[in-house]
């Protein structure tokens, strides 16, 4: 039987995956890796480094809590897909037309600004490694190359490339963390929840920021693209999700160790934004030499380009489903999403218009709109998941229990606090 994946490609290459195999389940892990690699970008690395550089190991516990929260959010998104046979966009539409207005405006503004941000982040390590071209040229090349790859490759190839990239990220960052010789006693102490003076917002940001973006809503689409479409795959999905965020947790802890050992003890401050990673590159070169420094830049590049690829694929799927669902009024079918004009338009929207921002920067009003809409997305996701997963839309056996509701409730409360803080910052 031909396999129709979530993105709509009919493939005779893969068998019908209507039920999971009894053996080799670990070999099936993939969509969670894709979601985790996409969610952890250069900005998250800098945020974690700064937390380590300012507070040492004191906020290590917050990184661990953050991964647990992300497991609950991603699991809820994929569980809705598998339990109902529909998508998150179907679920949001069932809650009322207000979701269309919010999500439609958000995904357009977010894509325009994020496209420039992601391309710039990917260009930074490339320009440092190969200074033969200016930063803006590397940014354009990165965006065009990733858009071309996503447009002409199926999910299997996309997942394999993402696995390679997260492998590079993981080995390099964990390797550097081992080289700086972590203080194990201080690290264990850091697992005890404490909030040092002046660290409240950093704590909340560390819990809520790492690996948490709009791509968490894309996880269900990647699960379906893998061939997992029925509740029979629920166990595999949960294994996939937990492994991915445990890997993310180790990765985040490694970055915090690097910040604590190399920056906190030496009282070295980083630049804000993605350029902070270039500051760390210089510190690494002074301590370990140019080889380790260049290797770190390769890891920096892998982190940034994996985010571009994941967003270019996952959020384009979300937009294509948004057009199918909210504009054309179609539900249920997800066939052909990767081949639709809407998917290709959003690839274009992420890549070409943002190149204007590479030259002129981000206009103030656009920054305000982007920040406000973005601040509301994670509370929107957490609260709507609680609503959907406790409703009659989901078969009773797959509705949320006390643990899922508790974690999603904590996530919602956390993101509401972060949202209020972001809005206050924008107004100020």
N, C-alpha and C positions, 0 to 999 in steps of 0.2 A: 504493500500500500504506500502511495506517495505521501511524503511528509509536508504538511503545510505549516510553516513556522509563523511565529507572531508577526514577523515583519512582512509576511506575505509571499515569500519565495517558496514555490513548490519544488521540492528536491527529491529526486529518485536516489540520491546518494546515501541518504540516511534512512534506516528502517523506521516504521511507525513506533513511536515511543509512548504507547498508551499506558504502559505499566513499567515500573522500575525493575532492573535486573536484581537477582538475589545476591550476586557477587560483584565485586569491583566497584562498589558505590563511590569510593574515594576518588576513582578515576573520573567520575562525572562532574566533580566540583569545577565550577567555572563562572557562572553568572554573579555569584557573590564577590569573587575576585575582581570581576569587571567593575561592579558597583563600588567596591572599596577603593580600587585604584583610581577611579574617576573622582571620587569624593575627596581624596587626600591630594590637595594641590600645593603649590609652592607657598601660598599664603598660610596654609595650615602648618607647614613646616616652620615658617618664621614665627607664627604665634606660639608654637610649642617651644621653640628655641628661646624666645623672649621670656616665656614663663620659667624655663629652667635657668636662664641667665639672671633673672630678678629674684627668684625665690628658691633656687636650688632644687632639692628633691621634694619640697613641701607639698607641691601640687600633683605628685605622682598619682595619688588616689583619684584625682579628678579625671585624669586620662583614662584610667580603668573604668570608672563610672560612665564616662562618655561612650566607650565602646559598647557597654551593656545597653545603654539607651539606643544606640544605632542598630544593634541587633534587633531590638523590639520594633523599631520603626520599619526597618527593611523587611522583617518577617511579616509584619502586618500588611504591608503593601503586596508582597508576593502571595500571602495567604488569601487575600481578597481575590486575586487573579485565579488561583487554583480552585478555590472553593466555589466560586460563582461562574467561572467560565467567561467572565467579562473583564473589563479593564478599570483602572482607577478613574479614567475619564468618564466611563459609564456610571461609576459610583458617584462621582462628583455631580454629574448632570442630574442624577436622581434626587440630589439634595436641594435643587432649585437653580433657577437661571442666574442667581447672583454669583455662582461659582464660575460661570462662563465669563462674566464681565471681569472678575478679579483675575482668573488664570490667563485669559486672553491678553489682557493688558500687561500682566506680569511677564509672561513668556516672551513677548515682543521686546519690551524695554530691557529685560534681563539679558536676552540673547545679544542685543546690540552692544551693551556695555561689556558683557562677559567676553564676547569675541575678541575685543581689543585687549582686555586684561590677560586672557589666556595666551594669546599670540605673543604679547610682550614678555610674559613670564617664560615662555619657551625660548624666546630669542636671547634672553640674558645669558644662559650658559653657553649657547651656541656662539654668541659674539665674544665671550671670554675665551672659549676654546679655539675659535677660528675668527680672529679679528680682521679678516679680509673683506668683510661686508659690514655696513652699519647695522645698528640694532633694528631699525624699521624694516630693512630688507630681509633680515632673518625672520622677523615676525610675519611678514607677508608670505615668505616661502613656507614657514611652518603651517600657517593656516590653509594655504592652497594645497599643500601636500596631504594634510590630514583630511580635508574635504574630499579630495580625489580618492584617497584610500577608502573612506567610508562609502562613497557613492558607488564604487565598483567592486566591493568585497562583501561576501555573505557573512553571517554571524560567526560561523566556525573560524574563519580566518581572523576576524576581528577579536574574538576571544583569545585565540592563540597568541596574537601579538600583545594583547593586554597582559597575559600571563608572563610573557618574557619581560615586559617592562616592569611589572611589580616585582618579579624575581630580581632584576637588576637593582631596583630601589631598595629592596629588603636586604640583600647581601651587602651592598655598599654602606648603607646607613647603620645596620647592626654591626658590621665590621669595624666602622669608625668608632662606634660606641664601646666596643670591646677594647680597641686600641687606647682609648683615653683612660682606661682602668677605672670603672665605676666604683664608687664607695658603696659596697653592698649593705653595710649597716645603715647608712643614711637612706638608701633606697627602700629598705624594709620599713624604716620609720616613716618614710613618705607615703606609705600605703595607709597610714592612720589618718583619717580625715581631720585636717586642720585648715584654717583660713588665716594666713598671716596678714598683718596690717597692710591695707592697701591692695589686697589681692582678690577682693570679692568678684570684680568684673572679669579679671583674668581667669578665675576659677570657673565661673559660669561659661565664659567663652571657650575654655579648654574642654569642658564637658559637652557643650553644644556645637562647637565649630568643626572639630576634626572629623572629616568624612561625612559631613551632613550638608547636603545641598539638594537642589531640585532633582538630582540624579537618583536620589533614594526612591522617588516615585517611578523611576525607569526600571527598577529592579524586577518588577513583575513582568515587564515586557521582555527583558533578557531571559528570565526564567522560561517564559513561553517560547522564545526563539530557540532555546536549548532543546525544546521538544517536551517540556514538562507542562502539561495542560489540565491535568485532572487532580483531584485530592489524593490519588494514589502516590503522587510525587511529594506530598507534604513533608515526609521524613527526610527525603534527599534534600529538599529545599532548605530545611532547617539546619541540616548538617553543613551544607554549602555556605549558608549565611553565617553560622557560628565560626567556622574555620576562617572565613574571609575577615571577620572583624577581630578575631584573635590575632591573626597576622597583622592587621592594622594596629591593634593594641601594642604588640611588640615593637612595631615600627615607630609608633608615637613615643613609647617609653624610651626607645633608643635615642630619638631626637632630644627628649628632655634630659637624658643623661649627658649627651654632648653639650647641651646648653649649661647644665649644672657644673660639669667638670671643666670645660674649656672657657666658659664665659663668666659664670657666677664667681668662681674662685679667683679669677683674674680681674674681675670687675670690668669686663669689656662690654660695651653697649653696641647693639646692632642698629643699622639703619631700619627705618620702618618700610613696610612693603616687601616685595619679593627681592629687592636689592640687598636685604639683610643676609641672604644666602651667599652673596658675593663677599660680604664681610667675613662670614665664616670660612669661606674658601681661602681668604688671605691668612686667617688665623691657623688653619690647617697646614698651609704651606710653610709658615714660620716654624711650626712644631714638628711636622712629619715630612716635609719636603714636597717638591712639585708633583711627584707621582700620586701621592694620596690626594693632593689638592685637585689635580685633574680628574682623578677617579670620582671625587665628590661631585664635580661639575657634571660628569656623566650621569650620576644618580639624580642630580638636580634636573637634568634634561629629561630623564625617564619619568620622573614625577610629573613634570609639567606637560609633556607630550601625551602621557596616559590620560590626563584630565581633558585635554583637547579631544582626543579620539573618543573618549567616553561620552563627553557632552555632545560632540558632533553627531554621534550615533543615537544615544539614548534620548536626548532632549528633542532631536528631530523626530524621533518616533512619537514622543509625547505630543509634539505640535501636529504631526500628521493625524494622530488619533483625535486631537482636539478639533481639527477641521472636519474630520469624518463625523464626529459625534455631535459637536455643538453647532456647527454651521450647516452640515448636510443632514443632520438628524438621524444618522444611521447608528445602530447599536448592534452589539454581538460580534459582527464580523471584524476580523483584523487582517484580512487578506490584502496583500499588496501595499502595505504601508510604506515600505522602503522604495517602492516604485511610483508612489503618488507624486503629483506636482507639489503638494504641500510639504512632503519630506525634502524634496530637492530645493524648494524655495527656502526652507529654514536653514539648510546647509549653506545656501547662498547668503542668507541673512546673517548667519554667524561669522561668515568669512569676509565678504566683500565690503558692505557698508561700514563695519567697524574699522576698516583700514583708514578711514578719515580721522578717527580718533587717535590713531598712531601719530599723526602729524600735529593735530591741534589740541590734544588732551581732551579731558571730559568736561563739557560745559557744566556750570554750577547747577543749573536747574535739573539737568539729566542726572547728576549725582544724587540730588535730593530725591527725585522720583525713584531711581534705582534702589537707593538705600531704604526708602519707606516700603516699597513693594517687597523687596527682599526680606526685610525684617518680619513681615507678616507671613512669609511662605511656610517656614517650619512649624509655627503654631497652627497654621491652616492645615498642614499635612497631619500633624499629631491629633488635632481635634476631630478632623473628618474621619480619620482612621478609627478613633474611638466610636464615633457615631455609626459608621458603616458596619464595623465588625461586631457590634452589639445589636444590630437590627435584623429584621426578617429577610433582608436581602441575602444574608449568609445562612446556609444550612446550620441548624442548631449545634451540631457536633463540632463545627469549625468556628463558632463564635468565640470571642475573647473570654478567657477565664480571669481569675483574680490576678495572676502574675502578669499577664499581658496588659490588662487594664491598668494595673498599678504602674508598670513601666511606662506605658503610653501616657498615663496621667502625669507622672513625674516629668516626662519629656515635654508635654504640653505646658506645664507650669514653668519649667525652665525656659522654654522658648518664648513664652509670654513675657517673662522678666527681661530676657535679652532683647525682645522686640521693643518694650517700653524704653529700655536704656538706649537703643539705637535711635528711636524716634526723638527722645530728649536730646541726644547728641546732634541730630539733624536740625532740630529747632534752634539749639544753642549756636 
